[in-house]
Structure formats: C-alpha cells, structure tokens
Amino acid sequence: LLVDIKPIKLREIVDLAVRDYRKDIRKKGLALNLEEKDEGVVVLADMDKMVEALSNVINNAVKFTDKGSITIKITREGKYGVVEVRDTGTGMSDEVLNNLFTKEKALSDTPTSIGGAGLGLYIAKSFMEVQKGDITATSVVGEGSTFVLRIPRE
C-alpha cells in the first residue's frame, strides 16, 4: 500500500469522514456529537486512508444505531492523535469483537453473523497500520460500541 504521509489537522479528517453520513444520521433521528477536547491536533497521516478508515467506522455506527447518538471525540494521547467513535447501537459480543478486524472472518461469514461489518473494518485496520497507527474496539451488547483510532502526531 502506498501512503502519502503529511501533517493534517485531525478535525479536517473527521469533518470529511462525517460529511457523507450526516443525512443518514438525521434520517434515523440520531444525535451527532462532535467533541474536540484538544483543539488543533495535527497528525502525520495519509488523508485518503484516514478518511476511509474513519468512514468505515462511522458507517457501522450509523448502520447499527437505531436510537440515541454517535459521539466523535478528538483528543491528544501522548505521541498520538486520537479519534473515538462511540455509539448507542446494538453492541457486539466478545466473539464478534475478537474477530472484528480479521480478513478471514469478514470473508467467511455471512454479513448478518458479524453484524454486516464485512471488509470495512479489516480495511480500516490495514489503513491505520500502514500509517503506524492502530484501531481498537470495545462493546457491550445492547449498549453500543466504541472504536478508537490512534495516529502519530507531528
């Protein structure tokens, strides 16, 4: 994978990723909360790959949240810029969570058995890793999920 790493404001990445989902979020009657705890966080990232990774996470949040909210928080954490996407959706079991980012799981299962996540999260993880970042997830069935994307800062 070719990467074009440049200093980018994390907020710009978030704004671009959210843009395509605003209509769906409104249509479902969900609240969208954008919290910039630390303003002006600049990361060393590939704009297209970061937007794609974050879009895949937001897409799942919208898809699996029928009521409540999606909260996107930007923070600084040591040498990393962090984007946290928290939803009040269906949540995932530990079994689903443990295989969430694997290509094999995404390709072998029917969409419903892994909650329709498909290859999106595998791609998100690949894109984060190629930028020396990472992505993790926590979830509680019936309460929602939280995805955390970490990317190196300047």
MOJO-V746468 format. One record per residue. N is the residue number from 0. RES is the residue in three letters. SS is DSSP state (hx for helix, st for strand, lp for the rest). PHI is phi in radians with two decimals (999 if undefined). Layout:
# MOJO-V746468
N_RES_SS_PHI ; N_RES_SS_PHI
This chain:
# MOJO-V746468
0_LEU_lp_999 ; 1_LEU_lp_-1.43 ; 2_VAL_lp_-2.20 ; 3_ASP_lp_-2.09 ; 4_ILE_lp_-1.43 ; 5_LYS_st_-2.52 ; 6_PRO_st_-1.21 ; 7_ILE_st_-2.43 ; 8_LYS_st_-1.24 ; 9_LEU_hx_-1.03 ; 10_ARG_hx_-1.08 ; 11_GLU_hx_-1.11 ; 12_ILE_hx_-1.09 ; 13_VAL_hx_-1.07 ; 14_ASP_hx_-1.04 ; 15_LEU_hx_-1.16 ; 16_ALA_hx_-1.18 ; 17_VAL_hx_-1.26 ; 18_ARG_hx_-0.82 ; 19_ASP_lp_-1.24 ; 20_TYR_lp_-1.91 ; 21_ARG_hx_-0.97 ; 22_LYS_hx_-1.11 ; 23_ASP_hx_-1.11 ; 24_ILE_hx_-1.10 ; 25_ARG_hx_-1.10 ; 26_LYS_hx_-1.03 ; 27_LYS_lp_-1.47 ; 28_GLY_lp_1.26 ; 29_LEU_lp_-1.57 ; 30_ALA_st_-1.56 ; 31_LEU_st_-1.97 ; 32_ASN_st_-1.93 ; 33_LEU_st_-1.91 ; 34_GLU_st_-2.07 ; 35_GLU_st_-1.87 ; 36_LYS_lp_-1.09 ; 37_ASP_lp_-2.02 ; 38_GLU_lp_-1.38 ; 39_GLY_lp_1.22 ; 40_VAL_lp_-1.17 ; 41_VAL_st_-1.89 ; 42_VAL_st_-2.11 ; 43_LEU_st_-1.71 ; 44_ALA_st_-2.59 ; 45_ASP_lp_-1.66 ; 46_MET_hx_-0.89 ; 47_ASP_hx_-1.07 ; 48_LYS_hx_-1.23 ; 49_MET_hx_-1.16 ; 50_VAL_hx_-1.10 ; 51_GLU_hx_-1.10 ; 52_ALA_hx_-1.06 ; 53_LEU_hx_-1.17 ; 54_SER_hx_-1.06 ; 55_ASN_hx_-1.08 ; 56_VAL_hx_-1.20 ; 57_ILE_hx_-1.10 ; 58_ASN_hx_-0.97 ; 59_ASN_hx_-1.15 ; 60_ALA_hx_-1.05 ; 61_VAL_hx_-1.16 ; 62_LYS_hx_-1.09 ; 63_PHE_lp_-1.85 ; 64_THR_lp_-2.04 ; 65_ASP_lp_-1.73 ; 66_LYS_lp_-2.59 ; 67_GLY_lp_1.80 ; 68_SER_st_-2.60 ; 69_ILE_st_-2.17 ; 70_THR_st_-2.00 ; 71_ILE_st_-2.05 ; 72_LYS_st_-2.08 ; 73_ILE_st_-1.87 ; 74_THR_st_-2.47 ; 75_ARG_st_-1.90 ; 76_GLU_st_-2.43 ; 77_GLY_lp_1.06 ; 78_LYS_lp_-1.52 ; 79_TYR_st_-2.09 ; 80_GLY_st_-1.65 ; 81_VAL_st_-2.23 ; 82_VAL_st_-2.09 ; 83_GLU_st_-1.93 ; 84_VAL_st_-2.03 ; 85_ARG_st_-2.04 ; 86_ASP_st_-2.20 ; 87_THR_lp_-1.89 ; 88_GLY_lp_-1.47 ; 89_THR_lp_-1.23 ; 90_GLY_lp_1.31 ; 91_MET_lp_-2.39 ; 92_SER_lp_-1.30 ; 93_ASP_hx_-1.04 ; 94_GLU_hx_-1.07 ; 95_VAL_hx_-1.14 ; 96_LEU_hx_-1.03 ; 97_ASN_hx_-1.14 ; 98_ASN_lp_-1.95 ; 99_LEU_lp_-0.97 ; 100_PHE_lp_-1.77 ; 101_THR_lp_-1.61 ; 102_LYS_hx_-1.15 ; 103_GLU_hx_-1.03 ; 104_LYS_hx_-1.10 ; 105_ALA_hx_-1.11 ; 106_LEU_hx_-1.43 ; 107_SER_hx_-1.52 ; 108_ASP_lp_-1.64 ; 109_THR_lp_-1.28 ; 110_PRO_hx_-0.94 ; 111_THR_hx_-1.23 ; 112_SER_hx_-1.26 ; 113_ILE_hx_-2.02 ; 114_GLY_lp_1.25 ; 115_GLY_lp_1.30 ; 116_ALA_lp_-1.20 ; 117_GLY_lp_0.96 ; 118_LEU_lp_-1.44 ; 119_GLY_hx_-0.93 ; 120_LEU_hx_-1.34 ; 121_TYR_hx_-1.12 ; 122_ILE_hx_-1.11 ; 123_ALA_hx_-1.00 ; 124_LYS_hx_-1.12 ; 125_SER_hx_-1.04 ; 126_PHE_hx_-1.16 ; 127_MET_hx_-1.18 ; 128_GLU_hx_-1.15 ; 129_VAL_hx_-1.18 ; 130_GLN_lp_-1.77 ; 131_LYS_lp_1.13 ; 132_GLY_lp_-1.99 ; 133_ASP_st_-2.67 ; 134_ILE_st_-2.44 ; 135_THR_st_-2.32 ; 136_ALA_st_-2.47 ; 137_THR_st_-2.29 ; 138_SER_st_-2.80 ; 139_VAL_st_-2.25 ; 140_VAL_lp_-0.99 ; 141_GLY_lp_1.46 ; 142_GLU_lp_-2.06 ; 143_GLY_st_2.25 ; 144_SER_st_-2.31 ; 145_THR_st_-2.28 ; 146_PHE_st_-1.95 ; 147_VAL_st_-2.14 ; 148_LEU_st_-1.90 ; 149_ARG_st_-2.00 ; 150_ILE_st_-2.44 ; 151_PRO_st_-1.01 ; 152_ARG_st_-1.60 ; 153_GLU_lp_-0.95
